[in-house]
Amino acid sequence: MPHKTVIIGGGAAGLGSAGGVKAADPDAEVVVYTEFEDVAYSPCGIPYVHGQEIPDFERLFLATKEQYVQVGIDVHYETSVTGIDTAARTVQVTGEGTVGYDTLIVATGFEYADPGVPGGDLEGLYYVKNIRAAMEWDKVLDSVKRAVVVHATPLGVEMTTSLAHRGIETHLIDPNPWPLADMADADIMAPVEESWRELGVVAHFNTTLKGFVGQGHVSAVATSDGELPCDLVVVATHKTPNARLAAAAGLKIGSTGGIVVDERMATSVPGVFAAGDAVEVPHGLTRVPLQGLTGSHAYAQGKTAGVNAGGGTRAYKAVYVPWGTPAGKWVIGGASFGETTATALGIPYVLGQAQGISRARYYPGVKPVKVKLLAEPGSLRLIGAQMVGQEGIKERADFLAMAVKHGFTFHDLSTMENVYSPAIGALNEPIVVAATNGLDELRKAGKL
């Protein structure tokens, strides 16, 4: 009998793990259960279809259902797994009864945190997740005049920009003093807030959600600052791990509410692996557990879980979290953490900052790039970075995450080589200038 792996969840982690199993054991039987009508699409692209930067939802599909059949991955659509018995190595499946497995992968994803306020059952509250639902909501947006986005999370930031691009009067409410306050610094987000104002967005910071108001359909959002009339609300609260099945099955759950896994993505129960938004993984420097990272993290975790579930060997290391996203007319990003997080965790740091440019100053389309680097005092080892610009942010974030991981110092970055070509890179790379400025400030202060 071929080795059988059951996978719960059809997102990036679930499908990544299916491919991982097949890579390790081409003869393995792989069965995927998903509650939704589709797999193999990019939910991260949904806000950009709503903002009409991407012309249609069909472009978000990455593979056809037939392609999974052809490679021997058996996907059961619109099918729920209601229970796991790890002792018997079985799962309970709606409409199918008891299904056995040799190895199990839990990739149940995330849920939006319950706002916990009255009116949560009203129509007109949009939780961005499923592509089929998004297609229907997109039709609704054609008639929406005024929308409120609840919370300036990464999705909230994307949807705020997308709705404004759509020509909808957009209000954003958040209890923090600036957007993405849990991960980004105020100075990085200031240009974003300015560009939102140019787009007509009205941001309400230091503002608490009190409830959703309406008769059957939402007509306003009640806040600590008063009521905001609206036709639609995008609820973009914090992503929380969907780990109920795992917890009920006795898998160890961590401090974030995510499933605890090791480098193999193995859980506390033999033969059971987990990946994606349902798990927590450690930050490489602080060892603080993190949950709800990006699709690329989920896919890589799934690949690791699948390879190991299929009998191979693969490790997923602690993360240094390169991140980035468009926001207003800007792109923001970074690696590891910034000043806000360092201060909250009591981590000492020294700064190197630069206001640079993305190309030669005389080349058409040159854009500003602000780079801020954080280093450990004394060793000057890089521990974090944040940036705001309009091009080249993603590539710098990827590089800086590796620089943190491998212990590069301000000295290393100050003397690093960089591409110079007027059309794609300035003579003075902003990362180099930021590190050099940091060293100069330390010399002036007599600390170097």
C-alpha positions in Angstrom: 0.0 0.0 0.0 1.3 3.5 -0.8 2.0 5.9 2.1 -1.0 8.1 2.6 -0.8 11.7 3.6 -4.0 13.7 4.5 -3.8 17.5 4.3 -6.4 19.7 5.9 -6.5 23.0 4.1 -6.0 24.1 0.5 -4.1 27.4 0.8 -0.4 28.1 0.1 0.7 25.8 3.0 -1.7 23.0 2.1 -0.8 22.9 -1.6 2.8 23.5 -0.9 2.8 20.5 1.4 1.0 18.4 -1.2 3.8 19.1 -3.6 6.4 18.4 -0.9 5.0 15.0 -0.2 5.1 14.1 -3.9 8.6 15.4 -4.3 9.8 13.1 -1.5 7.7 10.1 -2.5 6.1 10.3 -6.0 4.1 7.1 -5.3 2.5 8.5 -2.1 -1.3 8.9 -1.9 -2.0 12.6 -1.2 -5.5 13.8 -0.2 -6.3 17.4 0.4 -9.5 18.6 2.1 -10.6 22.2 1.6 -13.8 23.9 2.7 -13.7 26.2 -0.3 -14.6 25.8 -4.0 -11.1 26.4 -5.2 -7.4 26.0 -4.5 -4.3 27.3 -6.2 -5.1 31.0 -6.3 -3.5 34.0 -4.7 -5.7 35.6 -2.1 -3.0 38.2 -1.6 -4.0 39.6 -5.0 -7.7 40.2 -4.1 -7.2 43.9 -2.9 -5.5 44.8 -6.2 -8.4 43.5 -8.3 -10.7 45.6 -6.1 -8.5 48.6 -6.7 -8.5 47.7 -10.5 -4.7 47.5 -10.7 -5.4 43.9 -11.8 -8.2 43.7 -14.3 -9.9 40.4 -13.3 -9.9 37.6 -10.7 -9.1 35.0 -13.3 -5.5 36.2 -13.3 -5.1 35.2 -9.6 -5.6 31.4 -10.4 -2.2 29.7 -10.5 -3.2 26.2 -11.7 -6.3 24.3 -12.9 -8.1 21.6 -11.0 -7.1 19.1 -13.7 -3.4 19.8 -13.1 -3.7 18.6 -9.6 -5.4 15.4 -10.8 -2.6 14.9 -13.3 0.1 15.0 -10.7 -1.8 12.6 -8.4 -3.0 15.1 -5.8 -6.6 14.3 -4.8 -8.4 17.5 -3.8 -11.8 17.3 -2.1 -13.5 20.6 -2.5 -16.2 22.1 -0.2 -15.4 19.4 2.3 -14.9 19.9 6.0 -12.8 17.9 8.4 -14.6 18.0 11.8 -12.2 15.9 14.0 -8.8 14.3 14.3 -8.0 11.1 16.2 -4.2 11.0 16.4 -4.2 7.6 18.2 -6.2 5.9 15.5 -4.6 8.1 12.8 -8.0 9.0 11.3 -9.9 12.2 10.5 -13.6 12.7 10.5 -14.8 14.1 7.2 -18.3 15.5 6.4 -20.0 13.3 3.9 -17.1 10.7 3.9 -17.0 9.5 7.5 -13.8 8.2 9.0 -10.7 8.5 6.8 -7.3 7.0 7.7 -3.9 8.4 7.2 -0.2 7.5 7.7 0.9 11.1 8.1 -1.3 14.2 8.6 -0.6 17.9 7.8 -2.7 20.6 9.4 -2.8 23.7 7.3 -6.1 25.2 8.5 -5.0 28.8 8.0 -6.3 31.9 9.8 -9.4 33.6 10.9 -10.0 37.3 11.5 -10.1 38.3 15.1 -13.7 38.8 16.2 -14.2 42.6 16.6 -16.3 41.7 19.7 -18.8 44.6 19.2 -22.6 44.7 18.5 -23.8 44.4 15.0 -21.4 41.8 13.8 -24.3 39.9 12.1 -25.3 42.8 9.8 -25.0 42.5 6.1 -22.3 44.6 4.4 -19.4 43.4 6.5 -16.7 42.2 4.2 -13.9 39.8 5.4 -11.4 39.5 2.5 -10.4 35.9 2.1 -12.3 33.6 -0.3 -11.9 34.5 -4.0 -15.5 33.4 -4.9 -16.9 35.8 -2.2 -14.5 38.5 -3.4 -16.0 38.2 -6.9 -19.4 38.9 -5.5 -18.2 41.7 -3.3 -16.4 43.3 -6.3 -19.8 43.7 -7.9 -21.1 45.4 -4.8 -18.3 47.9 -4.8 -19.6 49.4 -8.0 -22.5 50.9 -6.1 -20.6 51.7 -2.8 -20.1 55.4 -2.2 -18.6 55.3 1.3 -16.6 52.6 3.0 -15.0 52.1 6.4 -11.9 49.9 6.9 -11.6 48.6 10.4 -7.9 48.5 11.5 -4.7 49.4 9.7 -3.3 45.9 9.5 -1.4 44.9 6.4 -4.7 43.9 4.7 -6.4 47.1 6.0 -3.6 49.2 4.5 -3.9 47.5 1.2 -7.7 47.7 1.1 -7.7 51.4 2.2 -5.5 52.2 -0.9 -7.6 49.9 -3.2 -10.9 51.4 -2.2 -9.5 54.9 -2.7 -8.2 53.9 -6.1 -11.7 52.6 -6.9 -13.1 56.2 -6.3 -14.9 55.2 -3.0 -14.8 57.7 -0.1 -12.7 55.7 2.3 -12.4 56.0 6.1 -9.9 54.0 8.1 -10.2 53.5 11.9 -7.5 52.1 14.1 -6.8 52.3 17.9 -3.1 53.0 17.4 -1.5 56.4 16.6 -0.4 55.4 13.1 -1.0 52.6 10.6 0.8 49.2 11.0 1.8 50.4 14.4 2.6 46.8 15.5 5.3 46.4 13.0 6.2 49.7 11.3 7.6 53.0 12.7 5.8 56.3 12.6 8.4 58.0 10.4 8.2 55.2 7.8 4.4 55.5 7.7 4.2 59.3 7.7 4.5 59.6 3.9 1.9 56.9 3.5 -0.6 58.9 5.6 0.2 62.0 3.5 -0.5 60.1 0.2 -3.7 58.8 1.6 -4.9 62.3 2.3 -4.1 63.1 -1.3 -6.3 60.2 -2.3 -9.1 61.5 -0.2 -8.8 58.9 2.6 -9.9 60.0 6.0 -7.9 58.2 8.7 -9.1 58.1 12.3 -6.2 57.0 14.5 -6.4 56.6 18.3 -10.0 55.6 17.6 -11.8 52.5 19.0 -14.4 50.5 17.2 -17.6 50.5 19.3 -20.1 48.7 17.0 -21.8 48.3 13.6 -25.0 50.2 13.2 -27.9 49.3 10.9 -31.2 47.6 10.3 -30.3 44.3 8.5 -27.5 46.1 6.5 -24.7 48.1 8.0 -25.3 51.9 7.6 -22.7 53.3 10.0 -19.7 52.3 12.2 -19.9 53.5 15.8 -16.5 54.6 17.1 -15.0 56.4 20.1 -15.0 59.4 17.9 -18.7 59.2 16.8 -20.5 57.5 14.0 -19.2 57.1 10.5 -22.0 56.6 7.9 -21.1 54.0 5.3 -22.4 51.5 2.7 -19.8 48.8 3.4 -17.2 47.8 6.0 -14.0 46.0 5.4 -13.2 44.1 8.6 -9.4 43.8 8.6 -8.7 42.8 12.2 -5.7 40.9 13.2 -5.2 37.4 11.7 -5.5 34.7 14.4 -4.6 31.0 13.9 -7.4 28.6 13.1 -6.1 25.9 15.4 -9.3 24.6 16.9 -9.1 21.2 15.3 -5.5 20.9 16.3 -6.1 21.9 19.9 -9.1 19.5 20.2 -6.8 16.7 18.9 -4.2 17.4 21.7 -1.6 19.2 19.6 0.5 21.6 21.6 -0.6 25.2 21.2 1.8 28.2 21.8 1.5 31.6 23.2 0.2 33.2 20.0 -2.6 30.6 19.7 -0.7 28.9 16.9 0.4 25.2 16.7 3.9 24.6 18.0 6.2 23.0 15.5 9.9 22.2 15.2 12.3 22.8 12.3 10.7 19.8 10.4 7.2 21.4 10.9 6.4 18.4 13.1 3.9 19.0 15.9 4.0 17.6 19.4 2.2 14.5 18.1 4.1 11.9 16.1 3.0 11.6 12.4 1.3 15.0 12.5 2.8 18.1 10.8 1.5 21.6 10.5 2.2 24.7 8.4 1.1 28.2 7.5 -1.0 30.7 9.4 -2.2 28.0 11.9 1.4 27.6 13.3 3.9 29.8 15.2 7.6 29.9 14.4 10.4 31.7 16.3 12.0 35.0 15.3 15.7 34.3 14.5 17.1 37.0 16.9 14.5 37.4 19.7 13.2 33.8 19.6 9.7 35.4 20.2 7.1 33.2 18.5 5.5 34.8 15.4 2.3 33.8 13.6 0.4 35.0 10.5 3.3 35.8 8.2 3.2 36.0 4.4 2.2 33.6 1.7 5.8 32.9 0.9 6.4 31.8 4.5 3.3 29.6 4.4 4.3 27.9 1.1 7.9 27.3 2.4 6.6 25.9 5.6 4.2 23.6 3.7 7.0 22.4 1.4 9.0 21.5 4.5 6.1 19.7 6.2 5.3 17.8 3.0 8.8 16.6 2.3 9.2 15.4 5.9 5.7 13.8 5.9 6.6 12.0 2.7 9.8 10.5 4.3 12.3 13.1 3.1 14.4 15.5 5.1 14.0 19.3 5.0 14.3 22.0 7.7 12.6 25.3 8.1 14.7 27.7 10.1 13.8 30.6 12.4 12.6 33.7 10.4 14.0 37.1 9.9 10.8 38.4 8.2 11.5 40.4 5.1 8.2 42.3 4.4 6.9 44.9 2.1 3.6 46.2 0.6 2.3 49.1 -1.4 0.6 51.8 0.7 -0.9 54.8 -0.9 1.6 55.9 -3.6 4.5 54.4 -1.6 6.0 51.0 -0.9 7.0 50.3 2.6 9.1 47.4 3.9 11.8 46.1 6.1 13.4 43.1 7.8 13.4 41.7 11.3 12.0 44.7 13.2 12.1 48.4 13.6 12.4 50.9 16.4 8.9 50.4 17.7 9.3 46.7 18.2 12.9 47.0 19.5 11.7 49.5 22.1 8.7 47.4 23.1 11.0 44.4 23.6 13.6 46.4 25.5 16.3 45.7 22.8 19.0 48.4 22.7 20.0 49.7 19.3 21.9 52.3 17.4 20.6 53.9 14.2 21.9 54.5 10.7 19.6 56.4 8.4 19.7 57.8 4.8 17.4 59.6 2.4 18.6 58.2 -0.9 17.4 57.7 -4.5 16.5 54.6 -6.5 18.4 55.5 -9.7 20.8 58.1 -10.9 19.5 61.5 -10.0 19.4 62.6 -13.7 17.6 59.4 -15.0 13.8 59.7 -15.7 11.6 58.1 -13.0 14.1 58.4 -10.2 12.3 57.8 -6.8 13.2 58.7 -3.2 14.2 55.8 -0.9 14.5 56.2 2.9 16.5 53.5 4.7 16.7 53.1 8.4 19.0 50.5 9.9 19.2 49.2 13.5 22.3 47.7 14.9 23.4 46.1 18.2 25.5 48.6 20.2 29.1 47.5 20.4 29.2 44.8 17.8 27.2 47.0 15.3 25.6 43.8 14.0 22.5 44.5 12.0 19.3 43.6 13.9 16.6 45.3 11.8 15.7 47.6 9.0 12.7 49.7 7.7 12.3 51.5 4.4 9.9 53.7 2.5 10.2 54.4 -1.2 8.6 53.7 -4.6 10.8 51.1 -6.1 13.5 48.7 -5.0 12.0 48.2 -1.5 11.3 44.4 -1.9 14.8 43.6 -3.1 16.4 45.6 -0.3 14.2 43.9 2.3 15.1 40.5 1.0 18.8 41.3 1.2 18.6 43.0 4.6 16.9 40.0 6.1 19.8 37.8 5.0 22.2 40.4 6.3 20.5 40.2 9.7 20.5 36.4 9.6 24.2 36.2 8.7 25.4 38.9 11.2 26.5 41.7 8.8 27.6 44.8 10.6 27.4 48.5 9.8 31.1 48.2 8.8 30.2 45.4 6.3 27.2 47.4 4.8 29.2 50.6 4.7 31.8 49.0 2.4 29.6 46.6 0.4 29.6 46.6 -3.4 26.5 47.7 -5.2 25.2 47.8 -8.7 25.6 51.2 -10.4 23.6 51.7 -13.6 21.8 55.0 -14.1 18.5 53.3 -15.1 18.3 50.9 -12.2 20.7 52.0 -9.4 22.3 55.1 -8.0 26.0 55.6 -7.5 25.4 55.8 -3.8 23.3 52.8 -2.6 21.0 54.0 0.2 21.9 51.0 2.4 25.6 51.9 2.1 24.8 55.6 2.9 22.6 54.6 5.9 25.3 52.4 7.4 28.0 55.0 6.8 25.9 57.7 8.4 25.4 55.4 11.4 29.2 55.0 11.8 29.7 58.7 11.4 27.2 59.5 14.1 28.9 57.0 16.5 32.3 58.6 15.8 31.0 62.1 16.5 29.6 60.8 19.8 32.9 59.2 20.7 31.4 55.7 20.7 33.5 54.2 17.9 
